[in-house]
Structure formats: C-alpha cells, structure tokens
Amino acid sequence: MTTDAPPPRIAILGAGLIGAAWAALFQHHGADVRVWDPQADALAATPTRMTKPLAQLAEAAPDAGPLGSLTLCDTLTEAVTGADLVQENAPENIPVKHDLYAQVEPLLADHAVLASSTSALTWSELAPGLQDPARLITAHPFNPPHLVPLVEIYGTDADRIAQAEALYRGAGRVPVRLNKDATGHIANRLASALWREAVFMVQDGIADVEAIDAALVNGPGLRWSVLGAHMAYHLGGGTGGMQGYLAHLGPSQERRWAALGSPTLSPEVQAELVAGVTREATGRDIAELEDTRDKALIAALRARKDAPHV
C-alpha cells in the first residue's frame, strides 16, 4: 500500500480459512483491516489463524512495509462502515449470501465495493441479493490466497472494478477480468479441464496417478509458471509464432483434442485416485503436505521477483 495516502480500510466478512488469509494479506500490506464473523469463537480465533499466513508473507514479501491495523468487530456496522472494500467470505450458499448482502448494503459507503470470494457461484446468482447490483463484484482468489497472486474479477461497474483492482494490486495481487460471467471463472475452468484428462488417463490405464503428477510438475507445470497456455504455443511455433504453429501443427492439435476422454468418477476410479495420492504422499498428512506446498510457493514467488517476464 502507498504511504503518502491514508491506508485503505478493508472489511473482511467471515473469518474462516479464506477470510483469515485475506485479513493477513491486507494487514501485511499496510491496510486498516476490520474482521467480522457471525460466530464469536471464530472471530476470537482470527489472530491465531492469521499467525502462519503473516509469517509466510513476511518471508515471501519482506519489503511490503509496516503492518496495518487489525480490529475484530462484534457488529457488521463496525466492520463495514467507511470500508473501501468489503471482502465477503460467507459459505457457498445463495440464500445465506443474499441475507448477508441485505444487511451489508445499507452500511456501505457510496464508493465502497462489495467483493465476494465465491468460487462456485456466479455474479448473476449473487447480484439479486442487492438493491444496487453494480456495487457487487466477484473476486475469486486461488488457495492459499495470501500466497497465490491471482484474483479473478467480474462485475458490471467498470469504475468499481478498477477501484478494486487497484486495492488488490496494492496488496501484491494480480487481478484479471472476465469479459462475461462464467461458472468456474478462468483458472478453475482450466484446472478442471486438465484434471478431467488426468482422471481419464487413470481410468483408461494410460498412466498411474504418480506418473501423471510427475509429468505435469516436471513438464508443462514448470513452463506454465512463467508462460500462459497461448504464449507457450506461440513460442512452440518457432520463428512463425502462433500463426506458424496453427498452420503447421494445428491439425495435430485437433487430433489430440479428439483423443481426449470423458471420465466417470465410478467407485473404481475414485478408489484408484485415493490410492494414488496416498502412495504419492508417502505417509505425509494434509498439514505436512500443505506446509511443503507453501514453502515451495514462497520459494517460487521469491524466485519470480528476480526472473524476467515474458
């Protein structure tokens, strides 16, 4: 956040896993963070939930400047009044979110943006909960949101979208806009398409879970960490770029598309997926795997700061 202006005021509604990560992220980047949760015990546990994300942020982004403030709010009014951005993290339940919006909307400052962290619901499903739907954007983070920079945004008010994007950039995020409302946003649609084929390869006996994951991490996954899918194929066309690739290798790409499968999550396939990740985990529990993931993400983020960008 800039130091020559008052720190932005961010309201975090819902202090679960995602809410606590948002709170840590914005506090790390100097914002005035106010957190509310309908459950008193969840609210009280927020500082503890934020301890690990704050420590990871200190390692991943040590040059962010002084910490912002953190206020635990017993009421929505205290949290929302005067906020520049209200980051909503309520359960993925349309009636629950609509009920929350009805309480929040009268409290919003005229300039405020109401942003939903929703992953499963679309703007079109959420907007009917507001008298003025233009106040709402969907702002989907990728887990863990304090480490993965992506925020996928859709809304109908260009000025509010731009305002939210500036706030997210100030917190070290990379906002991307959707041109139309879409289930799964951008990244989850891509991830779902890839996993569908990964599951099909298990079902069809092409390879086991460990081989598929190793192929992804040590091949395209490494390349995708610095190149998008379209740019990767642009470079794959050599001196002809994308035009050359499409002219010479487009038909082979279409043959690969035609060979992709449509798996079913039958009991047998599910059992092999579970057995495969169990073998791959080599005895490590979820907490250990998350810790390994986060350490690798921090190392990658620090390396990317010094790396050239395509």
Helices and strands as residue ranges (DSSP letters): E 9-13, H 17-28, E 32-36, H 40-44, H 46-60, E 70-73, H 76-80, E 85-88, H 94-104, G 105-107, E 113-116, H 123-126, G 127-129, G 133-135, E 136-141, E 150-155, H 158-170, E 174-177, H 187-203, H 209-218, H 220-224, H 229-236, G 238-240, H 241-259, H 267-281, H 286-306
